[in-house]
Amino acid sequence: MQAEITQQKGTALAKLSDYLTAIKKRHLDTNHHVSLLYREMLTSTGLCDEYIEEQLKNIHNFTVKLLDDAIAEKAIKPLAEPAYAAFIVESITVLIFLARKQISILNTKEQNEEKLMHSIIDSYLANIMLTKGENK
């Protein structure tokens, strides 16, 4: 999935959006073992600790790279710690997956989960994005 995102043409922010959408879709795909990952994170048996840590680091490091690329493209302001921003957008994605039933009840704009996820992430990123006047 990361190789596909890396090879895409487009901005780092577009790649970040596509990556988060792909993760969200992977959550819903029963052919993958995402439910095992979450079950082990919430009530660990200890059997998959190394695997889970490896997967979470992989997702996180790729998200940080996309944010670093967006900074290099001058799409977002330089961040004191891009890892914190990566953690926030990753957390939003996971929270919307885990709380999707509750969110659908509270979703007054009746957006689908993907649009809602991107609205929340976009509102977070808006605080660190550069305006056209600053983007030099």
Backbone as a ProteinNet text record, in pm:
[ID]
protein_1_A
[PRIMARY]
MQAEITQQKGTALAKLSDYLTAIKKRHLDTNHHVSLLYREMLTSTGLCDEYIEEQLKNIHNFTVKLLDDAIAEKAIKPLAEPAYAAFIVESITVLIFLARKQISILNTKEQNEEKLMHSIIDSYLANIMLTKGENK
[TERTIARY]
83.2	0	87.9	192.8	282.5	358.4	396.9	467.1	376.6	249.7	154.3	139.9	129.2	114.7	241	357.2	484.4	495.4	448.2	460.7	357.1	255.7	153.1	212.1	155.5	189.3	97.8	142.7	59.8	134.7	66.9	129.4	138.5	222.3	234.5	104.1	32.9	-95	-198	-196.7	-287.4	-250.6	-121.3	-76.6	-116.2	-103.9	-144.4	-293.2	-372.7	-516.6	-546.2	-479.4	-499.4	-454.2	-345.4	-293.9	-391.9	-442.7	-537.8	-666.6	-709	-827.3	-801	-681.6	-646.4	-643.4	-588.9	-588	-731.3	-815.8	-956.5	-1024.4	-1000.7	-1060.9	-1005.7	-878	-816	-880.5	-919.7	-988.4	-1117	-1186.2	-1316.8	-1308.2	-1189.8	-1170.2	-1150.4	-1242.5	-1234.9	-1123.8	-1059.9	-949.3	-818.5	-817.4	-697.5	-721.7	-617.1	-626.6	-621.6	-687.8	-688	-758.3	-864.6	-935	-843.9	-756.5	-659.2	-564.7	-520.1	-430.6	-494.4	-619.6	-688.2	-716.6	-758.1	-786.9	-661.1	-549	-422.6	-377.1	-405.2	-368.1	-450.8	-579.5	-669.2	-659.1	-646.3	-633.6	-523.8	-403.2	-286.9	-273.2	-244.7	-209.9	-57.8	11.4	156.6	211.3	124.6	169.6	212.7	154.2	179.5	244.7	299.4	353.2	454.8	550.4	653.9	594	502.3	437.8	358	280.7	199.5	288.1	392.9	484.4	546.3	585.7	644.8	546.1	421.2	319.1	285.6	270.2	237.6	351.9	475.2	590.6	596.7	567.1	570	467.7	346.1	240.5	282.5	330.1	367.8	484.1	587.6	703.8	666.5	576.3	534.1	451.5	365.5	286.4	377.2	478.7	575.4	645.9	683.7	751.4	661.8	533.9	442.3	429.6	424.5	419	549.5	663.6	792.2	795.7	742.5	737	646.7	535.2	444.9	513.2	595.8	672.6	773.1	841.5	939.7	873.4	749.6	673.2	614.2	632.4	578.3	426.3	366.6	220.9	175.5	259.7	230.3	351.3	324.3	430.4	528.8	654.6	748.2	696.7	703.3	651.3	766.5	749.3	851.9	872	764.3	773.8	668.4	704.1	607.7	548.5	622.4	570.9	442.8	429.8	307.8	189.5	211.8	104.8	65.8	165.1	136.2	50.2	85.7	9	-136.3	-157.7	-293.1	-375.6	-320.4	-399.9	-421.1	-323	-342.1	-452.3	-451.4	-550.6	-690.9	-703.4	-834.6	-887.7	-801.5	-841.1	-888	-812.2	-846.2	-972.5	-983	-1100.3	-1228.1	-1224.7	-1345.1	-1381.7	-1279.8	-1309.5	-1370.1	-1306.7	-1351.8	-1487.7	-1514.3	-1639.1	-1738.2	-1725.4	-1807.6	-1957.2	-2001.7	-2145.6	-2194.4	-2118.2	-2156.3	-2149.5	-2048.4	-2032.3	-2147.4	-2193.7	-2303	-2429	-2447.7	-2563.5	-2548.6	-2425.4	-2399.9	-2371.5	-2357.8	-2318.8	-2438	-2456.7	-2573.4	-2566.1	-2445.7	-2433.5	-2450.8	-2464.8	-2485.5	-2377.6	-2252.7	-2141	-2107.8	-2055	-2008.4	-1880.7	-1838.4	-1724.6	-1598.8	-1576.2	-1455.5	-1457.3	-1570	-1580.2	-1567.7	-1630	-1622	-1477.5	-1407.6	-1268.3	-1185	-1205.7	-1127.7	-1166.4	-1291.9	-1331.7	-1258.8	-1254.4	-1187.4	-1037.2	-975.8	-831.8	-801	-882.7	-860.8	-871.8	-966.3	-979	-857.3	-798.1	-674	-559.3	-544.7	-433.7	-444.8	-567.2	-585.4	-505.3	-485.8	-409.6	-260.6	-211.7	-68.5	-39.1	-143.6	-122.1	-80.8	-3.3	37.3	-68.6	-93	-184.2	-106.6	-174.7	-106.8	-5.8	-37.6	53.3	181.2	172.9	290.3	368.3	304.7	363	463.7	585.6	689	811
-118.5	0	125.2	124.6	239.6	258.8	150.1	160.6	225.2	188.7	248.2	398.1	436.6	578.2	654.1	597.2	661.9	687.3	594.4	606.3	698.8	735.8	824.9	961.5	1022.5	1162	1247.9	1366.6	1455.7	1505	1589	1651.4	1553	1586.7	1504.7	1503.1	1616.3	1619.3	1529	1524.6	1434.3	1289.1	1261.6	1125.6	1089.4	1184.5	1160.6	1127.2	1203.4	1179.2	1040.4	1005.8	874.3	761.9	786.2	685.4	661.6	768.1	753.8	686.6	719.6	654.5	505.9	472.2	330.9	255.1	319.2	255.6	232.7	333	322.3	207.2	196.2	86.8	-47.8	-50.8	-174.6	-217.5	-120.7	-152.7	-230.7	-193.6	-252.3	-380.5	-412.5	-528.9	-652.4	-746.4	-866.1	-961.8	-937.5	-1022.7	-988	-881.1	-841.9	-863.3	-863.1	-898.7	-776.6	-669.5	-547.8	-569.9	-649.8	-674.2	-744.5	-832.4	-897.1	-793.4	-700.9	-595	-516.8	-473.5	-395.5	-479	-603	-689.1	-708.5	-728.5	-746.7	-617.5	-504.2	-376.6	-351	-385.8	-355.9	-457.9	-583.7	-689.8	-784.8	-745.5	-818.3	-957	-1052.7	-1188.1	-1203	-1105.1	-1110.1	-1185.6	-1254.7	-1337.3	-1255.5	-1139	-1060.6	-926.2	-908.1	-778	-722.9	-804.7	-756.8	-721.3	-804.3	-778.7	-648.9	-630.8	-510.3	-387.1	-394.1	-280.5	-246.9	-350.4	-329.3	-262.5	-310	-254.5	-109.8	-83.5	53.1	149.6	106.6	191.5	216.5	114.8	128.1	231.9	222.5	319.1	459.4	468.8	598.5	662	585.5	639.2	686.9	614.9	657.1	785.4	796.4	918.2	1037.1	1017.6	1124	1165.8	1068.6	1100.7	1186.3	1152.3	1231.4	1373.7	1387.9	1522.4	1597.8	1530.7	1593.7	1639.7	1556.7	1593.1	1714.6	1720.4	1835.6	1962.8	1949.9	2064.9	2108.1	2010.6	2041.3	2107.5	2068.6	2129	2263.9	2302.1	2426.8	2430.8	2314	2305.7	2325.2	2284.8	2307.7	2371.3	2437.3	2505.7	2403.7	2441.8	2351.3	2322.8	2198.9	2156.8	2127	2162.2	2130.9	1979.7	1905.4	1760.2	1697.6	1668.1	1606.5	1475.9	1406.9	1280.7	1302.9	1417.4	1445.7	1464.6	1538.5	1559.5	1426.7	1342.1	1210.2	1129.2	1132.9	1059.1	1108.6	1238	1292.7	1245.6	1255.3	1212.9	1061.5	986.2	840.5	811.2	883.3	861.9	895.8	1001.5	1037.8	924.4	869.7	761	639.7	601.6	485	511.3	629.5	661.3	653.6	705.5	702.3	558.1	473.3	331.7	266.9	286.4	219.8	270.4	398.4	458.4	484.3	413.2	442.7	434.7	341.4	330.6	450.3	489	603.9	733.3	744.7	865.2	878.4	767.5	775.3	832.5	806.7	861.2	1012.7	1058.4	1199.7	1282.3	1216.5	1282	1356.5	1481	1558.2	1599.3	1608.3	1644.5	1523	1406.2	1280.8	1255.4	1282.6	1251.9	1104	1044.2	907.5	911.2	794	788.9	850.5	825.5	877.6	1030.4	1088.8	1235.4	1295.2	1230.1	1278.3	1274.5	1163.3	1151	1263.1	1287.8	1391.9	1531.8	1553	1683.4	1710.9	1609.1	1627.1	1646.4	1564.1	1576.5	1710.3	1749.4	1878.6	1994.3	1986.2	2095.9	2100.8	1985.9	1984.5	2040.8	1992.8	2036.4	2183.7	2236.5	2377.4	2469	2428.5	2510.1	2516.1	2419.8	2418.3	2439.2	2457	2478	2622.2	2637.6	2770.9	2827.2	2955.8	3017.8	3040.8	3073.3	3097	3210.1	3311.1	3424	3385.7	3285.8	3242	3134.1	3067.7	2951.5	2994.5	3026.7	3074	2988.9
0	0	0	82.4	89.7	-41.1	-106.4	-234.5	-338.8	-338.6	-432.7	-407.6	-281.8	-246.6	-287.1	-260.1	-292.7	-442.4	-523.9	-669.7	-732.2	-656.7	-711	-743.7	-844.6	-873.3	-787	-756.3	-676.5	-555.2	-479.8	-363.1	-246.7	-151.5	-31.4	47	50	121.5	53.8	-79.5	-151.6	-122	-116	-83.1	59.8	151.4	290.2	296.1	226	222	165.1	55.9	-5.5	88.5	159.8	253	367.7	425.6	535.8	488.7	367.3	310.2	289.7	242.1	220.7	353.5	457.1	589.2	635.7	619.9	660.3	586.1	456.7	378.9	423.3	456.7	504.8	636.2	718.6	844	817.6	712.5	684	602	549.3	463.9	550.9	541.1	624.9	582.1	468.2	424.5	495.2	570.8	644.6	793.8	868.9	1009.9	1101.3	1059.7	1140.2	1272.9	1272.2	1398.2	1498.6	1450	1537.7	1597.4	1514.8	1561.2	1674.7	1655.1	1757.9	1882	1861	1975.7	2060.7	1995.1	2067.1	2134.5	2072.9	2134.8	2260.5	2255	2365.4	2478.5	2444.1	2544.5	2498.2	2521.8	2471.4	2531.8	2443.6	2487.9	2491.7	2432.7	2428.1	2308.5	2235.3	2123.5	2001.7	1984.6	1863.4	1892.6	2010.5	2049.8	1950.4	1908.6	1816.6	1681.2	1632.5	1503.9	1508.1	1613.3	1626.7	1634.4	1714.3	1725.4	1590.3	1517	1384	1288.9	1288.4	1199	1234.6	1362.8	1405.3	1374.2	1395.2	1361.7	1211.6	1133.9	988.1	941.2	991.8	956.9	1000.9	1123	1178.3	1100.3	1073.3	1001.6	861.9	795.6	661.7	669.4	770	787.7	816.7	900.3	929	800.6	717.5	590.6	501.7	493.7	411.5	465.6	597	655.8	630.6	643.3	611.8	466	376.4	234.4	213.4	285.9	274.2	324.7	427.5	476.6	370.5	310.2	205.1	84.7	55.6	-55.1	-15.2	110	164.6	160.6	179.9	189.1	332.9	427	567.9	634.1	746.1	819	875.2	888.8	957.2	1098.2	1135.9	1265.2	1359.5	1484.8	1583.9	1590.6	1578.6	1584.5	1492.3	1365.9	1273.9	1326.4	1413.7	1467.9	1547.2	1614.4	1690.3	1595.8	1488.1	1389.9	1326.4	1297	1240.1	1336.6	1464.3	1564.7	1568.5	1557.1	1562.2	1442.5	1319.9	1203.6	1203.4	1251.7	1264.2	1365.8	1475.7	1581.7	1534.4	1457.1	1403.2	1317	1231.5	1141.9	1221.2	1321.3	1403.1	1485	1543.8	1624.9	1542.6	1422.1	1338.8	1304	1284.2	1260.7	1385.3	1499.3	1621.7	1669.4	1648.8	1699	1586.6	1475.6	1357.7	1384.1	1467	1494.8	1575.6	1677.6	1759.4	1678.1	1594.6	1512.9	1414.7	1358.6	1261.4	1326.4	1454	1526.5	1544.3	1570.7	1597.5	1472.7	1359.2	1234.7	1174.9	1216.4	1173.4	1026.5	971.2	829.4	739	799.2	727.8	622.7	658.9	571	585.7	476.5	493.3	577.8	625.8	718.7	659.4	532.4	467.8	463	423.4	419.7	558.6	655.3	792.4	841.8	816.7	857	795.7	666.3	600.1	647.2	682.2	737	868.1	953.3	1082.8	1063.3	978.7	953.7	888.5	790.5	723.7	821.3	916	1011.8	1102.9	1133.9	1212	1127.8	1005.4	920.7	881.7	877.9	841.3	932.6	1056.1	1150.5	1118.7	1043.1	1012.7	865.3	783.9	640.7	614.5	509.5	467.5	372.1	382.6	286.3	157	50.8	-77.3	-64.4	13.8	31.9	104.1	193.4	268.5	196.1	102.4	35.4	-70.4	-29.3	-122.1	-111
[MASK]
++++++++++++++++++++++++++++++++++++++++++++++++++++++++++++++++++++++++++++++++++++++++++++++++++++++++++++++++++++++++++++++++++++++++

